[in-house]
Amino acid sequence: MSSGSTAPFDGKIFVRTLTGAPGVYRMFDADDELLYVGKAGNLKKRVGSYFLKPKMDPRIAAMVGQIARMETTVTRTEAEALLLEAQLIKSLKPRYNIVLRDDKSYPYIHLTADPARAALDASAPPSERFPRLAFHRGARSGKGRYFGPFPSAGAVRESLDLIQKLFRIRNCEDSYFRNRSRPCLQHQIGRCTAPCVGLVAPEDYAADVRHAEMFLDGRAGAVMDELVATMERLSADLAFERAAVVRDQIAAVKRVQARHYVQGASADMDVIACAIRGGIACVSVLFFRNGVSLGSRDFFPRLAGATDEAAILGSFIAQYYLERPVPAELIVSHAPEDAAPLAEALAGHAGHAVEIKANVRSDRARFLDLARRNADAALASRLASRQTLLARFEALRDLLALDETPQRIECFDISHTMGEATVASCVVFGPEGPEKSQYRRFNITGITPGDDYAAMRQALQRRFRRESAAASAALAQEPAAADAQDTDAVAAPAPVKPPLMARLPDLLLIDGGKGQLQQALDVLNELGLEGVPVVGVAKGEARRAGDETLIVGRSGRTLFPGPESPASHLVQAVRDEAHRFAITGHRGRREKAREASTLEEIAGVGARRRAALLKHFGGLGGLSKAGIEELMQVSGISRQLAERIYATFHG
């Protein structure tokens, strides 16, 4: 259901049309931009509260004053409404909602196959008979089991390090594993049983993997019992050397238990605290899985003027656990107003009961106090960092004599190797730091290899062509808007909505000297975008950080801020990020091109066989080391073709 937008919006009339059922409501302004998404157990009462209250919070009053139309969606339960609200906020990021800014996928530990099935199956590939435990981030679509999520990559690597020490499971890539002829360093330092060269039986390796699974599931006690039984059996069989190895393993498991298991922690529990200061909120989360502390992580949601910790935590929990496994307990510093439907929604999502608790005692109170202190410390650090960054922005404004402090800085850089696989990068910085969702790369084609000027020109044209078109469209509408003021018969046209990234920077940095800078000036002039300040960043003679020369666009004056200047620190940070982003893209494009070009030279290897070979061997490196018999294991590769492929790499 929606209200019309041709007449001024009358909230009281709109409320009369609503039902008392649960649902979600959406508010839009005159430009049809989404202002706010909310949920309600009773749509009529909740939406009516915006228009029937004589007084309301200034932030809410400002939002209500902009409403041009509203839409509602009825749901079966309040829990469904809560989940739908979280999905819409996460995907649409309305202006007045609290939005969790967390664009990273969380890491897992991945066991690549089920050894119980593959251990005794002689026809199974070696990589399945001897699976690996590995760091994983991204979609969990592969075979095997996933353990996690972990709060950070460091927590995963620490756990993998322990598992290798305790159970000696391999962690090498399959392509590396398939091509070993002797044990690697991991075996020599006691972290792998070297299944690649047959130094461990499949049954024994499967037992090690099973113990690792049990350990990651929090059943270290059961692992200990099995290891003790194994040690006693080996001793009875007079296999004293093997019994001594198991004895040392038992001692290591005991040490790990003492260090990592947390007294008073439930099996699965997250402890969440919120702190607000200086217009910034920090939500700190302590993660406990299977009684083990996995560490903590801090989040800084976009507040949109909100100042209530309980509301922030409610919105955070709904958005954060929407796409992640939910523990059985959530211990919170402030109870959300809708805790009951929120717990119901999470339980339906997780498939098990979920409790949200605020009033806790004993160990849980101790954990909650720790989470509060973490949030306070992270918030203090963030505020200090923000002040430092703001000071650098202001210093750059003063150095360049800009009218206002820039809110959006873009920087372009070019990367290639002797003209091969040229890539241009565009990174974006604002007062909060890098805005990575706005980064762009441009694969440069159709130029003379190594021509940095032409590469820069092409990247800038592709970046700013849309802005030029949008500006022209806006100018074309101005006469129509003027005519609309003279007659009631013609409605004023809606303003042009800018596409993604269709905002001009307040400052454009070009990594390079006068030549690259001139390309930027020429492109902006050609596109009619002459109001953008442009600065070239030229390296000093020794190429040391801090010795850069800044060449100011149209005036051509040069500045030497020096290594102590806060403005110089900001320029270095932006320039270095542009360089990192460009070179990463260049390396990926170059390697992809080299893989394809090498295989394209082999008669009989088309696109499908190229893809199969690279997938089977994990890339060109593994393929180049493969023997003829191994190449023949790939579907569609005959002995004759395998010999041609082998000859390509080995002469």
Summary of the structure (lengths in Angstrom):
residues: 651
radius of gyration: 30.5
end to end distance: 70.9
largest distance: 104.6
contacts: 2011
relative contact order: 0.07
helix: 48%
strand: 17%
